[in-house]
Amino acid sequence: MALDLRVDELFERYQDIQRYVGWTQADAERVRAAAPFVESSFIELIDDFYREIAEHDATQRVITGGDAQVERLKGTLRAWLKELVTGPYDMAFAERRFRVGYRHVEIGLKQIYVEAAVSRLRNGLLRVLRQNWPSDGDVDELAATMGSLSTLLDLDLAIIQDAYETASNDRLMRSERLAAIGRVAGGVAHELRNPLNVMRTSVYFLRNANHPAPEKIAEHLQRIERQVAVSDSVISALSEFAKLPSPNLQPMSILDSLRRSVPSDSWPENVELVWDIPADLPHALADDKQMLIVFGNLIRNGCDAMSGGGRLTLSARHLQDHIEVAVIDTGCGIKAEDLPRIREPFRSTKARGIGLGLALSQAILEKNCGRLNVASEVGHGSTFTVVLMAEKP
């Protein structure tokens, strides 16, 4: 399991926890002053530690290297204890503690056993500190030192908790990335398989037909050309989705952007276009070029949903610090069970299409500090609402 660790951020968190529990320089000095009273008992504490490990299957099973591994681990624990009571409690200290915790995750040791192990070491350290404290020593200072040592161990537990959470997040992210790769691979395979099959059959015909008519040759060449264009559109959409640049947020006119997003040369004759944009609508703060992609996708989707004709309404309103732009169709609607996933890549409710339009629109809006809301009812149509920041007066 690879670890991408920002040590400076880790140390900032460690210092924050130090402040929270009230750890001070005086605590550090007390622990260092007490080091001679506990160091002589390290071997005893370590032997007790590993005897206890041998009694529990959950802890014993992570030791797969036999006695040789145990001896190495004892040396590591001795160094850990030595550093615990001598410091310095700096960035390097925090990093080493974190990596020890992370290593326990790698070998599969559950966090509950690590916390129990620290508790056992805590009890042992406090016991030998009491036993070895000078008989004529200051009792109040002993109590304060025991408190400082216990707080230091609590800080170690906090680092261990941080390591376990980091490992859990790393695993989750890897799992999500693998799942995403699987969805992309499945979607690409599905979208490219059909045009490739069509091209294969045309190539087979052109290779094996005996004296085909010129019009047949032309027909199959056109089929291949069309399917190459389909395949190219899939690849282009994927490239656009993967390489979406950072937006250039500038004041933009919603009305102007919507007008440029409506295809003037291919508007369906059976779809009525209705405009509902207030004349005094303030500008939105977004990337105009990227909004053309979003509005274009939503307008095309609305038209596609009304193959039998209908009405597409483009409306907008200003609400406090944001602007809502709605694309409303009277088409077939979307099933309730499909709504939560329609913005995922390769999730399309159309008979044709690669299902990247809404995913791309969602990604663009997130980069533009906006969002996309969807409401739909089967048989009555859908409303896609784009929410953008309004330009501040």
C-alpha positions as CSV (number, residue, x, y, z in Angstrom):
1,M,0.0,0.0,0.0
2,A,1.7,3.2,-1.2
3,L,1.5,6.2,1.1
4,D,1.4,9.8,-0.2
5,L,2.0,11.7,3.0
6,R,2.1,15.5,3.4
7,V,4.4,15.6,6.5
8,D,3.8,19.3,7.1
9,E,0.0,18.8,7.2
10,L,0.4,15.8,9.5
11,F,2.5,17.9,11.9
12,E,0.0,20.7,11.8
13,R,-2.7,18.3,12.9
14,Y,-0.4,16.9,15.6
15,Q,0.3,20.3,17.0
16,D,-3.4,21.1,16.9
17,I,-4.1,18.0,19.0
18,Q,-1.2,18.9,21.4
19,R,-2.9,22.3,22.0
20,Y,-6.2,20.6,22.4
21,V,-5.0,18.2,25.2
22,G,-2.9,20.9,26.8
23,W,0.5,19.4,26.0
24,T,3.3,21.9,26.9
25,Q,7.1,22.2,26.9
26,A,6.9,21.5,30.6
27,D,5.3,18.1,29.9
28,A,8.0,17.3,27.4
29,E,10.7,18.2,30.0
30,R,9.0,16.1,32.7
31,V,8.9,13.0,30.4
32,R,12.5,13.4,29.4
33,A,13.6,13.8,33.0
34,A,11.7,10.6,33.9
35,A,13.4,8.6,31.0
36,P,16.1,7.1,33.3
37,F,13.4,5.7,35.6
38,V,11.7,3.7,32.9
39,E,14.4,2.8,30.3
40,S,15.9,0.1,32.5
41,S,12.5,-1.8,32.3
42,F,12.0,-1.6,28.5
43,I,13.1,-5.2,28.0
44,E,10.7,-6.4,30.6
45,L,7.9,-4.4,29.1
46,I,8.7,-5.6,25.6
47,D,8.8,-9.3,26.6
48,D,5.5,-8.9,28.4
49,F,4.1,-7.2,25.3
50,Y,4.9,-10.1,22.9
51,R,4.0,-12.8,25.4
52,E,0.5,-11.3,25.4
53,I,0.4,-11.1,21.6
54,A,1.1,-14.8,21.4
55,E,-2.1,-15.4,23.5
56,H,-4.4,-13.9,20.9
57,D,-5.1,-15.3,17.4
58,A,-6.0,-11.8,16.0
59,T,-2.6,-10.4,16.9
60,Q,-0.6,-13.6,16.4
61,R,-1.7,-14.2,12.9
62,V,-0.1,-10.9,11.6
63,I,3.3,-12.3,12.7
64,T,4.2,-14.5,9.8
65,G,8.0,-14.5,10.0
66,G,8.4,-16.6,13.2
67,D,11.0,-15.8,15.9
68,A,13.2,-13.8,13.5
69,Q,10.3,-11.3,12.9
70,V,9.5,-11.1,16.6
71,E,13.1,-10.2,17.4
72,R,13.0,-7.4,14.7
73,L,9.7,-6.2,16.1
74,K,11.1,-6.1,19.6
75,G,13.9,-3.9,18.3
76,T,11.4,-1.6,16.6
77,L,9.3,-1.4,19.8
78,R,12.4,-0.6,21.9
79,A,13.3,2.3,19.5
80,W,9.7,3.5,19.7
81,L,9.7,3.5,23.5
82,K,13.1,5.2,23.6
83,E,11.9,8.0,21.3
84,L,8.7,8.3,23.3
85,V,10.5,9.3,26.5
86,T,13.3,11.3,25.0
87,G,11.8,13.1,22.0
88,P,12.3,15.5,20.4
89,Y,8.6,15.9,19.7
90,D,9.0,17.5,16.3
91,M,7.9,16.9,12.7
92,A,10.1,13.9,12.3
93,F,8.7,12.4,15.5
94,A,5.2,12.8,14.3
95,E,6.0,11.3,10.8
96,R,7.7,8.2,12.3
97,R,4.8,7.6,14.6
98,F,2.3,7.9,11.7
99,R,4.3,5.5,9.6
100,V,4.3,2.9,12.4
101,G,0.5,3.3,12.6
102,Y,0.2,3.0,8.9
103,R,2.3,-0.1,8.9
104,H,-0.1,-1.8,11.3
105,V,-2.8,-1.2,8.7
106,E,-0.7,-2.8,6.0
107,I,-0.2,-6.0,7.9
108,G,-3.9,-6.2,8.7
109,L,-3.9,-5.5,12.4
110,K,-7.3,-4.1,13.5
111,Q,-7.1,-0.7,15.2
112,I,-8.8,-2.0,18.4
113,Y,-5.8,-4.3,19.1
114,V,-3.3,-1.4,18.5
115,E,-5.2,0.7,21.0
116,A,-5.3,-2.2,23.5
117,A,-1.5,-2.7,23.0
118,V,-0.8,1.0,23.8
119,S,-3.0,0.7,26.9
120,R,-1.0,-2.2,28.1
121,L,2.3,-0.3,27.5
122,R,0.8,2.7,29.3
123,N,0.0,0.6,32.3
124,G,3.5,-0.9,32.3
125,L,5.3,2.4,31.9
126,L,3.3,4.1,34.7
127,R,3.9,1.1,37.0
128,V,7.7,1.0,36.5
129,L,7.8,4.8,36.9
130,R,6.1,4.6,40.3
131,Q,8.3,1.7,41.3
132,N,11.6,3.4,40.3
133,W,10.7,6.9,41.5
134,P,13.0,7.9,44.3
135,S,11.5,7.2,47.7
136,D,12.3,10.7,48.8
137,G,11.1,12.2,45.6
138,D,8.4,14.8,45.2
139,V,5.1,13.0,45.1
140,D,3.3,15.9,43.3
141,E,6.0,15.9,40.7
142,L,5.5,12.1,40.2
143,A,1.8,12.7,39.7
144,A,2.5,15.4,37.2
145,T,5.0,13.3,35.3
146,M,2.6,10.4,35.1
147,G,0.0,12.7,33.7
148,S,2.5,14.1,31.1
149,L,3.5,10.5,30.1
150,S,-0.1,9.5,29.8
151,T,-0.9,12.5,27.7
152,L,2.0,11.8,25.4
153,L,0.6,8.3,24.8
154,D,-2.8,9.8,24.1
155,L,-1.1,11.9,21.4
156,D,0.5,8.7,20.0
157,L,-3.0,7.1,19.8
158,A,-4.2,10.2,18.0
159,I,-1.5,9.8,15.4
160,I,-2.4,6.1,15.1
161,Q,-6.1,7.0,14.6
162,D,-5.0,9.5,11.9
163,A,-3.0,6.8,10.2
164,Y,-5.9,4.3,10.2
165,E,-8.3,7.0,8.8
166,T,-5.8,7.9,6.1
167,A,-5.4,4.2,5.1
168,S,-9.1,3.8,5.1
169,N,-9.6,6.8,2.8
170,D,-6.7,5.6,0.6
171,R,-8.4,2.2,0.2
172,L,-11.8,3.8,-0.5
173,M,-10.3,6.1,-3.1
174,R,-8.5,3.2,-4.8
175,S,-11.7,1.2,-4.8
176,E,-13.6,4.1,-6.3
177,R,-11.0,4.7,-9.0
178,L,-11.0,1.0,-9.9
179,A,-14.8,1.1,-10.0
180,A,-14.7,4.2,-12.2
181,I,-12.1,2.6,-14.5
182,G,-14.4,-0.5,-14.8
183,R,-17.4,1.7,-15.7
184,V,-15.4,3.6,-18.3
185,A,-14.0,0.4,-19.8
186,G,-17.4,-1.1,-19.9
187,G,-18.9,2.0,-21.5
188,V,-16.2,2.4,-24.1
189,A,-16.5,-1.3,-25.0
190,H,-20.2,-1.0,-25.3
191,E,-20.1,2.1,-27.4
192,L,-17.3,1.0,-29.7
193,R,-18.4,-2.6,-30.2
194,N,-21.5,-1.7,-32.4
195,P,-19.7,0.5,-34.9
196,L,-16.8,-1.9,-35.0
197,N,-19.1,-4.8,-35.8
198,V,-20.8,-2.8,-38.6
199,M,-17.3,-2.0,-40.1
200,R,-16.3,-5.6,-39.8
201,T,-19.3,-6.8,-41.8
202,S,-18.7,-4.1,-44.5
203,V,-15.0,-5.0,-44.7
204,Y,-16.0,-8.7,-45.0
205,F,-18.4,-7.9,-47.8
206,L,-15.9,-5.7,-49.7
207,R,-13.2,-8.5,-49.4
208,N,-15.4,-11.4,-50.3
209,A,-18.2,-10.2,-52.7
210,N,-17.8,-11.4,-56.3
211,H,-18.0,-8.4,-58.6
212,P,-20.1,-6.2,-56.4
213,A,-22.0,-3.4,-58.0
214,P,-20.4,0.1,-57.7
215,E,-23.4,1.4,-55.7
216,K,-22.9,-1.5,-53.2
217,I,-19.3,-0.7,-52.8
218,A,-20.1,3.0,-52.2
219,E,-22.8,2.0,-49.7
220,H,-20.4,-0.1,-47.6
221,L,-17.7,2.6,-47.8
222,Q,-20.3,5.1,-46.5
223,R,-21.3,2.7,-43.7
224,I,-17.6,2.4,-42.7
225,E,-17.2,6.2,-42.8
226,R,-20.3,6.8,-40.7
227,Q,-19.1,4.3,-38.1
228,V,-15.7,5.8,-38.0
229,A,-17.4,9.1,-37.2
230,V,-19.4,7.5,-34.5
231,S,-16.3,6.0,-32.9
232,D,-14.5,9.3,-33.2
233,S,-17.3,11.1,-31.4
234,V,-17.0,8.6,-28.5
235,I,-13.3,9.2,-28.2
236,S,-13.7,13.0,-28.5
237,A,-16.4,13.0,-25.8
238,L,-14.1,10.9,-23.5
239,S,-11.2,13.3,-24.2
240,E,-13.3,16.3,-23.5
241,F,-14.5,14.8,-20.3
242,A,-11.0,13.8,-19.1
243,K,-9.3,17.0,-20.0
244,L,-11.8,19.6,-18.8
245,P,-9.7,22.7,-18.2
246,S,-10.1,25.0,-15.2
247,P,-12.8,27.6,-15.8
248,N,-12.3,31.3,-16.4
249,L,-15.0,32.8,-14.2
250,Q,-16.2,36.0,-15.7
251,P,-19.5,37.9,-15.8
252,M,-21.7,36.4,-18.6
253,S,-25.1,37.0,-20.0
254,I,-27.4,34.0,-19.5
255,L,-29.7,35.1,-22.4
256,D,-26.8,35.4,-24.8
257,S,-25.4,32.0,-23.8
258,L,-28.7,30.3,-24.2
259,R,-29.3,31.9,-27.6
260,R,-25.9,30.6,-28.8
261,S,-26.7,27.2,-27.4
262,V,-29.9,26.8,-29.4
263,P,-29.1,25.1,-32.8
264,S,-30.5,27.4,-35.4
265,D,-30.0,25.1,-38.4
266,S,-31.4,21.8,-36.9
267,W,-34.2,22.8,-34.6
268,P,-37.0,20.2,-34.6
269,E,-40.1,21.5,-36.4
270,N,-42.4,19.8,-33.9
271,V,-40.9,21.4,-30.8
272,E,-42.1,24.8,-29.7
273,L,-39.4,27.0,-28.1
274,V,-40.5,29.3,-25.3
275,W,-38.3,32.0,-23.7
276,D,-38.9,33.2,-20.1
277,I,-35.8,35.3,-19.3
278,P,-36.3,38.6,-17.4
279,A,-34.8,41.6,-19.1
280,D,-33.2,42.7,-15.9
281,L,-31.5,39.4,-15.1
282,P,-28.0,40.1,-13.7
283,H,-25.0,38.4,-15.2
284,A,-23.8,35.0,-13.9
285,L,-20.3,34.4,-12.8
286,A,-19.1,31.4,-14.9
287,D,-17.0,30.3,-17.8
288,D,-19.0,31.3,-20.9
289,K,-17.4,28.7,-23.2
290,Q,-18.1,25.9,-20.7
291,M,-21.6,27.0,-20.2
292,L,-22.3,26.6,-23.9
293,I,-21.5,22.9,-23.5
294,V,-23.8,22.6,-20.5
295,F,-26.7,24.5,-22.0
296,G,-26.2,22.8,-25.4
297,N,-26.3,19.3,-23.7
298,L,-29.5,20.1,-21.8
299,I,-31.3,21.6,-24.8
300,R,-30.4,18.6,-27.0
301,N,-31.5,16.2,-24.3
302,G,-34.8,18.1,-24.0
303,C,-35.5,17.9,-27.7
304,D,-34.5,14.2,-27.8
305,A,-37.0,13.5,-25.1
306,M,-39.8,14.9,-27.3
307,S,-39.5,12.8,-30.4
308,G,-43.2,13.2,-30.9
309,G,-43.2,16.9,-30.5
310,G,-43.7,19.2,-27.5
311,R,-42.6,22.4,-25.9
312,L,-39.1,23.4,-24.6
313,T,-39.0,26.3,-22.1
314,L,-35.9,28.2,-21.3
315,S,-36.4,30.2,-18.1
316,A,-34.2,32.0,-15.6
317,R,-34.6,33.8,-12.3
318,H,-32.4,35.7,-9.8
319,L,-32.5,34.5,-6.2
320,Q,-30.3,36.3,-3.7
321,D,-26.7,35.5,-4.6
322,H,-27.4,33.0,-7.4
323,I,-29.2,32.5,-10.7
324,E,-31.3,29.5,-11.6
325,V,-31.6,28.6,-15.3
326,A,-34.2,25.9,-16.1
327,V,-34.5,23.8,-19.2
328,I,-38.1,22.4,-19.2
329,D,-39.4,19.8,-21.6
330,T,-42.8,18.2,-22.0
331,G,-41.3,14.9,-23.1
332,C,-41.3,11.3,-21.9
333,G,-39.8,12.0,-18.5
334,I,-37.4,9.8,-16.5
335,K,-38.2,6.9,-14.2
336,A,-37.7,7.6,-10.5
337,E,-35.3,4.8,-10.1
338,D,-33.1,6.2,-12.9
339,L,-32.9,9.7,-11.6
340,P,-30.2,9.2,-9.0
341,R,-27.7,7.8,-11.6
342,I,-28.4,9.8,-14.8
343,R,-25.4,12.1,-14.1
344,E,-23.0,9.1,-14.0
345,P,-20.7,8.5,-17.0
346,F,-22.2,6.1,-19.5
347,R,-25.6,6.2,-17.9
348,S,-28.0,7.1,-20.7
349,T,-31.8,6.8,-20.9
350,K,-31.7,7.3,-24.7
351,A,-31.8,4.5,-27.2
352,R,-28.6,6.1,-28.7
353,G,-25.9,8.2,-27.2
354,I,-22.9,7.4,-25.0
355,G,-24.2,8.9,-21.8
356,L,-21.5,11.5,-21.1
357,G,-23.5,14.7,-21.7
358,L,-24.9,15.0,-18.2
359,A,-21.7,13.7,-16.6
360,L,-19.7,16.3,-18.4
361,S,-22.3,19.0,-17.5
362,Q,-22.1,18.0,-13.9
363,A,-18.3,18.2,-13.9
364,I,-18.3,21.6,-15.6
365,L,-20.8,23.0,-13.1
366,E,-18.8,21.7,-10.1
367,K,-15.7,23.5,-11.5
368,N,-17.8,26.7,-12.0
369,C,-19.0,26.6,-8.3
370,G,-22.5,25.6,-9.6
371,R,-24.8,22.6,-9.5
372,L,-27.4,20.8,-11.5
373,N,-30.8,19.9,-10.1
374,V,-33.2,17.5,-11.8
375,A,-36.9,16.9,-11.5
376,S,-38.9,14.6,-13.7
377,E,-42.2,12.7,-14.0
378,V,-42.8,9.9,-16.5
379,G,-45.2,11.1,-19.2
380,H,-45.1,14.7,-18.2
381,G,-41.5,15.8,-18.8
382,S,-38.3,16.9,-17.1
383,T,-36.8,20.1,-15.6
384,F,-33.0,20.5,-15.5
385,T,-32.0,23.5,-13.4
386,V,-28.6,25.0,-13.6
387,V,-27.6,27.0,-10.5
388,L,-24.8,29.5,-10.9
389,M,-23.3,32.3,-8.8
390,A,-24.7,35.8,-9.6
391,E,-22.3,38.6,-10.4
392,K,-22.0,40.8,-7.3
393,P,-23.2,44.4,-7.9
